[in-house]
């Protein structure tokens, strides 16, 4: 089972998120959405088909970084990743 991290190297929230993934020893496939059109399309396919992104889009956010977990949950917030919040996005 694979974790997939969608991120942009231009987003200031990415580095702390990646640092926490590494601290926890989580192996993941990295998809930099600003690296190629194929990566951007892969992310947009996820974003445009998951209601968890609706609130973020409403506020003008892109929705990265986001960790797509093997159980189909999405983690957007560093607090959720660190386990200091209990707001994990539920599976559809």
C-alpha positions in Angstrom: 0.0 0.0 0.0 1.3 3.4 -1.0 1.0 6.8 0.5 1.0 9.6 -2.0 2.0 13.1 -1.1 0.7 15.8 -3.4 2.6 19.0 -2.9 4.2 22.1 -4.5 7.8 23.1 -3.9 6.5 26.6 -4.0 4.1 26.2 -1.1 5.4 27.3 2.3 3.4 24.5 4.0 5.2 21.7 2.2 8.5 21.7 4.0 7.1 21.2 7.6 4.7 18.6 6.3 7.5 16.7 4.6 9.7 17.0 7.7 7.0 15.4 9.8 6.5 12.5 7.3 10.3 11.9 7.5 10.2 12.1 11.3 7.5 9.5 11.4 9.3 7.3 8.9 6.4 7.3 6.5 7.4 6.2 3.0 5.4 8.0 0.3 5.3 8.6 -3.4 6.0 12.3 -3.9 4.0 14.1 -6.6 5.1 17.8 -7.1 2.2 19.3 -8.9 4.3 22.2 -10.2 6.9 19.8 -11.7 4.9 18.6 -14.8 1.6 18.7 -16.5 1.1 15.0 -15.8 1.6 15.6 -12.0 -0.8 18.5 -12.1 -3.5 16.5 -13.9 -3.1 13.6 -11.5 -3.7 15.9 -8.6 -6.6 17.7 -10.2 -8.3 14.4 -10.9 -8.2 13.7 -7.2 -9.1 17.2 -6.1 -12.0 17.5 -8.5 -13.6 14.2 -7.5 -13.3 14.4 -3.7 -15.7 16.6 -1.6 -13.0 17.1 1.0 -11.4 19.7 -1.2 -14.6 21.7 -1.6 -14.1 24.0 1.4 -10.4 24.6 0.4 -11.5 25.5 -3.1 -14.2 27.8 -1.8 -11.5 29.8 0.1 -9.2 29.9 -3.0 -6.7 27.3 -1.7 -5.2 24.7 -4.0 -5.3 21.9 -1.5 -1.7 21.0 -1.1 0.1 19.6 0.7 -2.2 16.6 1.0 -1.3 13.0 1.9 -3.5 10.5 0.2 -3.4 7.4 2.5 -3.8 3.8 1.5 -7.2 3.7 3.3 -8.4 6.5 1.0 -8.3 9.2 3.8 -6.8 12.5 3.1 -4.6 14.5 5.5 -4.3 18.2 4.8 -3.2 19.6 8.1 0.1 19.2 9.9 -1.7 18.9 13.2 -3.6 15.8 11.8 -0.4 14.3 10.6 1.3 14.8 14.0 -1.7 13.4 15.8 -2.4 16.5 17.8 -5.8 17.1 16.1 -8.7 14.7 15.7 -10.0 16.3 12.5 -8.9 13.6 10.0 -10.9 13.9 6.9 -13.4 11.0 6.7 -13.5 8.6 3.8 -16.3 9.1 1.4 
